[in-house]
Amino acid sequence: AITDIVSKNPAAEIVAGIDLNTDSSCGYPVYETVSEVTEAADVLIDFSHPSLLSGLLAYCVDRKLPAVIATTGCSDEQLAGIDEAAKSVPMFRSGNMSLGINVLLMLVERAAKILGDTFDVEVIERHHNQKIDAPSGTALMIADRLKDALPHQSELVYDRHAVRQKRGYQEIGMHSLRGGTIVGVHEVVFAGRDEVVEVKHEAQSREVFAAGAVKAALFLTGMKEPKLYNMDDLVATVISDKL
């Protein structure tokens, strides 16, 4: 998907890829490991696996190469590694590269501030049966935004089966569904007395994530200050450009 999107964008070019499958029929060289890459580049886009993160970060820091980290399921230690790398080179990380999801985050934050005193909040995410992390990185992004916006201290509850008791006022219910080829659905439910507000985003193809990652890469090439950037920074730029 990234290859297809870049091929239609005159502002971008892929100089190399990294994959265990080193088939180069895509039109650029593909290497099995990042250490084999010798081509000069402006930014690296990572959609891979957390186990590869430390090697990618070391490569980027050594070459002062900005990176868009789109891989989810990273441990706290790995996230700290991204923060450390961002001290010496611009880094961009998001649990979801879709612009639509990040608009959802803005809407959810506003709703939580208005409804949080009297509405219960639940987060539901659905993905394909090959996804290994649960809840999704996006669901955790949503939960973090809710916790910051709600007017009370909140706790995430993942398993209601384990405890037989009424729902607590401070709970944010987290629910993960896995099945079929679902690309990604995220829904936030605000349930109050006699009314329900639902905010939902559905990705219908993986292209939305690829498109967002390419936008993030182009954004990052214009950032000179070493720091950790995120989709809020990119969305703010998009809004500014439209004003």
C-alpha positions in Angstrom: 0.0 0.0 0.0 2.8 2.4 0.8 4.5 1.5 -2.5 1.3 2.3 -4.4 0.7 5.6 -2.6 4.3 6.8 -3.0 4.2 5.9 -6.7 1.5 8.5 -7.2 3.1 11.2 -5.1 5.8 13.3 -6.9 7.0 14.6 -3.5 8.1 11.1 -2.3 10.3 8.2 -3.5 11.1 4.8 -1.9 14.8 4.1 -2.1 14.9 0.8 -0.3 12.8 -1.7 1.7 13.4 -4.1 4.6 11.7 -7.4 4.6 12.5 -11.1 5.1 11.1 -11.5 1.6 13.8 -9.8 -0.5 11.8 -9.8 -3.8 12.7 -6.6 -5.5 9.9 -6.7 -8.1 8.4 -3.7 -6.4 10.9 -1.4 -8.2 13.4 -0.8 -5.4 16.0 -2.9 -3.6 14.7 -4.9 -0.6 17.1 -6.0 2.2 16.6 -8.7 4.8 18.0 -6.4 7.6 18.3 -2.7 8.1 22.0 -3.0 8.6 22.4 -4.0 4.9 20.8 -0.7 3.7 23.3 1.7 2.2 21.0 4.0 0.3 20.7 7.6 1.5 17.2 8.5 2.7 15.3 11.3 4.4 13.1 9.2 6.7 12.3 5.6 7.6 8.8 4.2 7.9 8.4 1.3 10.3 5.4 -1.0 9.9 7.0 -4.2 11.3 7.2 -5.9 14.7 8.4 -4.7 18.1 11.2 -7.2 18.2 12.9 -5.2 15.4 12.6 -1.8 17.1 15.9 -1.6 18.9 17.9 -2.3 15.7 15.9 0.3 13.8 16.4 2.9 16.4 20.1 2.3 16.6 20.4 2.6 12.8 18.4 5.9 12.8 20.3 7.4 15.7 23.7 6.5 14.1 22.7 8.0 10.8 20.6 10.9 12.2 17.7 9.5 10.1 14.2 10.6 11.2 11.7 7.7 11.6 8.0 7.2 11.6 7.2 4.4 14.0 3.8 2.9 13.1 4.4 -0.5 14.8 2.1 -1.2 17.8 2.4 -3.6 20.7 5.7 -2.0 22.0 6.6 -2.5 25.7 7.1 0.4 28.1 10.9 -0.2 27.8 10.6 0.0 24.0 8.6 3.2 24.2 11.2 4.6 26.5 13.8 3.7 23.8 11.8 5.7 21.2 11.8 8.7 23.6 15.5 8.4 24.1 16.1 8.2 20.3 14.0 11.4 19.9 16.5 13.3 21.9 19.0 13.2 19.1 16.8 12.8 15.9 13.2 13.7 15.0 10.9 10.7 15.7 7.2 10.3 14.9 5.1 7.7 16.7 1.4 6.9 16.7 -0.7 3.9 17.5 -2.8 4.6 14.4 -1.7 6.5 11.3 -5.2 7.3 10.1 -6.1 10.9 10.0 -9.8 9.9 10.6 -8.9 8.1 13.9 -7.1 11.2 15.1 -10.1 13.3 14.4 -12.1 10.7 16.4 -9.6 11.3 19.3 -10.4 15.0 19.2 -14.2 14.4 19.2 -13.8 11.8 22.1 -11.8 14.3 24.2 -14.5 16.9 23.7 -17.3 14.5 24.5 -15.5 13.2 27.7 -15.2 16.8 29.0 -18.9 17.5 28.5 -20.4 14.1 29.4 -17.9 12.6 31.8 -19.7 13.5 35.0 -22.8 11.5 34.3 -22.0 9.1 31.4 -20.3 5.7 31.6 -17.6 5.2 28.9 -16.7 2.0 27.1 -14.1 1.4 24.3 -14.7 -1.4 21.7 -12.2 -2.4 19.1 -12.4 -5.0 16.3 -9.6 -6.5 14.2 -8.7 -9.4 12.0 -7.8 -12.8 13.5 -4.1 -12.4 12.8 -3.6 -9.4 15.1 -1.4 -10.3 18.0 -1.8 -7.4 20.4 -5.0 -6.7 22.4 -6.2 -4.2 23.1 -5.0 -2.5 20.0 -2.6 0.4 20.2 -5.3 2.7 18.9 -7.7 1.6 21.7 -5.0 2.4 24.2 -4.5 5.8 22.6 -8.3 6.4 23.0 -8.2 5.3 26.6 -5.3 7.6 27.4 -7.1 10.6 25.8 -10.3 9.7 27.8 -8.3 9.5 31.1 -6.8 12.9 30.5 -10.2 14.5 29.6 -12.6 12.9 32.1 -13.2 14.9 35.3 -12.3 12.1 37.6 -9.5 9.5 38.1 -10.3 6.6 35.8 -9.2 2.9 35.6 -9.1 0.6 32.6 -11.2 -2.6 33.1 -10.4 -5.4 30.7 -12.2 -8.4 32.1 -15.7 -8.1 33.6 -15.9 -11.9 33.8 -13.4 -12.0 36.6 -15.4 -9.9 39.0 -19.2 -10.2 39.7 -20.1 -6.7 40.8 -21.8 -3.5 39.4 -19.9 -1.3 37.1 -17.8 1.3 38.9 -18.3 5.0 38.1 -14.6 5.4 37.4 -14.2 2.5 35.0 -13.4 2.7 31.3 -14.4 -0.7 29.8 -12.0 -2.1 27.2 -13.2 -4.7 24.8 -11.3 -6.5 22.0 -12.9 -8.6 19.2 -10.8 -10.7 16.8 -12.2 -12.3 13.7 -12.1 -12.7 9.9 -10.4 -10.0 7.9 -11.6 -6.9 9.8 -9.1 -4.2 9.1 -10.0 -2.1 12.1 -13.0 -0.7 13.9 -12.9 1.5 17.0 -15.9 2.7 18.9 -16.4 4.8 22.0 -19.7 4.5 23.8 -20.9 7.2 26.2 -23.9 5.7 28.0 -26.0 8.0 30.2 -29.5 7.9 31.7 -31.9 7.3 28.8 -29.4 8.3 26.1 -26.3 7.0 24.4 -23.7 8.8 22.3 -21.4 6.7 20.1 -18.3 7.8 18.2 -17.0 5.3 15.7 -14.3 4.9 13.1 -14.0 2.1 10.6 -11.0 1.5 8.4 -12.1 -0.3 5.2 -8.6 -0.9 3.9 -5.0 -0.7 5.1 -4.4 2.1 2.7 -5.7 4.6 5.2 -2.8 3.7 7.5 -0.2 3.8 4.6 -1.5 7.2 3.5 -1.2 8.6 7.0 2.3 7.1 7.3 3.4 8.8 4.1 1.9 12.1 5.3 3.8 11.7 8.5 7.1 11.0 6.7 6.7 14.1 4.5 5.8 16.1 7.7 8.9 14.8 9.5 11.3 15.7 6.8 10.4 19.4 7.5 11.1 19.0 11.2 14.7 19.9 12.3 14.3 19.8 16.1 15.0 16.4 17.6 11.8 15.5 19.5 9.0 13.0 19.5 6.2 14.1 17.2 2.7 12.6 16.9 -0.5 12.8 15.0 -1.7 15.8 16.9 1.3 17.7 15.4 0.4 16.5 11.9 -3.3 17.2 12.3 -2.5 20.7 13.6 -0.4 21.3 10.4 -3.3 20.0 8.2 -5.7 22.4 10.0 -3.3 25.3 9.7 -2.9 24.6 5.9 -6.7 24.7 5.5 -7.2 28.0 7.3 
